[in-house]
Amino acid sequence: MNFSKFILVLCLGVSFGSFGQAKGIPVQQYNHVGLYVKDLQASAKFYREIIGLQPLGVPDNLVAIRRWFQIAPGQELHLLLGRNEPVTNNDKNGGHFSWTIPAKSADSIEAYLKEKGVPYHRQQRFDGAFQIYITDPDGYVIELNEPKAQ
């Protein structure tokens, strides 16, 4: 990068590690999401045994109230004991989070969910890719999202 372009970038507030953000907080990657849960054991079992996430170590002073899982390298799910009220707005058009699944894997995932007795909703997007929606034990909606169809 030449010096004049470097100065222009500095003046515009662009951060090289922020994936094209022109201004604001220079977010570099997704780190973790924390979900309040009512039953830590039931939620941990769901994310470990149904979703298949890898458990991570939790400090000894938090093990009674926390469970951590790896979603992908550098991306984690933190379960936080303490939910007292039911999750609201828990439908596919409301608050949810989404994980990318491999292309053309919706059929095998649907068969797996049927085998495990996990309720789901499957739909095809406008671009031909499939989305599968499930809920965890607390009612958080999880979208399993295929990449755009080729």
N, C-alpha and C positions, 0 to 999 in steps of 0.2 A: 504494500500500500504506500502510495507516495504521501509526502508530508501534508500537502494541501487537502487531500482527501481525508487524511487522519484528523485534521483540524475540523473539517466539515462534519465528520462523524461525531466528534466531541461536542460540537455546537448543537447538533440535533439531539444529543442525549442518547445515542444508540449504544447499546452494550453488546460486545461481541459474543458474549455467552448467553444471550437472551432469546435466541431463536427468532430473530427478526423483529423484536419489539422496538418500536421507534422511541418510546419514552415510558416512564413509569418505573416500576420495580423490576430489576433485571432477573426474572425467573429463569433458572437454568434447567431444572427438571422437576418432575413430580417426586416428592419424597415419601409421604405417607398420608393416609387418611385415618382418622380416629373415629370409631363408632361407639356410642354408648350402647351397652347391652344390658338386658335384664338378668339373663342366666349365662354367666361366663363359660361354664362347662358346655352347655348346649351349643352356644355360638361357636366356641372353639372347635367342637366336634364337627359342626357343619363345614366350617372353612377348611379344616384339616381333612375330613373323610369324604365329604361330598365334592367340594371344590378341588381339593388336593393341594392346597397351599402348604409350603414348607414352614413349620414352626421355627421361630427364632428365639434365642435366649432372652429372658426378661430378668432385670436385676432382682436379687433376692427380696429387697424391700417392696417390690411391686408385684411379685408373682401371685399374690392373693387377689389382686384387682385388675390385672392386665394379662393379655396374651398378644403376641406379635407374630406376624406371618410375612414371608417374602412373597410378593406378587411377581416381581421381575427384578433383575439386578438394580439395586438402588431404590426400589419402590416397595413400600411396606403397607400392611393393613394392621392397625392397632385396635384391639378390642378393649374397651374401657368399662369395667363394671360400674353400674350406677343408674341405668335407665329405670325410671319409675313410671313413666307415662308411655302409652303405646305410640309407635311410629305412626304419624299421620301423613297424608298426601302420598301414600305408598301405592301408586299405580304407575304404569309404564309412561304415562304422560306427565307425571309429577316428578318429584325429586328422586333421582336415581344416580348410580354410577355405572360406568361401562368398562368392560374389559374386552380387548381384542382376542378373538379365537382364530385358529388357522382357517384359511380359505377352504371352502367345501367341507367343513367339519360339522355343520349343523345337523346332518342326519345322524351321525354317530353320537353326538352330544344329546340329541333328542332321545335316542334309544337308551343311552345311559341314564338320563333323567327318569324315563319310564321305569327302567329296571330298579332304580333307587326309590321310586315312589315320590319323586319331587314334582310338585305342580309347576307348570310352565306355560308360557304363551309364545308361540313362534309366528313370525311374520316375515314377509319379504319386502325389502325396501324398494324404493323407486329405481335404484340402480342394479337390482337383481340380487344383491347380497341378502343374507338372512340375519335376523336378530332373534334371540331367544331371551325371554325375560323370566327370571326366577326371583323368589324372595328368601331371605335368610330367616332364622327363627324369630327375630324381632320385627320383621316386616320390611326391612330395607330392600329396595328393588335393585337387582343387579341385571344389567343388560349384557348379554354375551353377543358380541358384534363381529360378524365376519368382515374382512376387508372388502373394499369395493370390488364388485365382480368385474372380471376382465373380459 
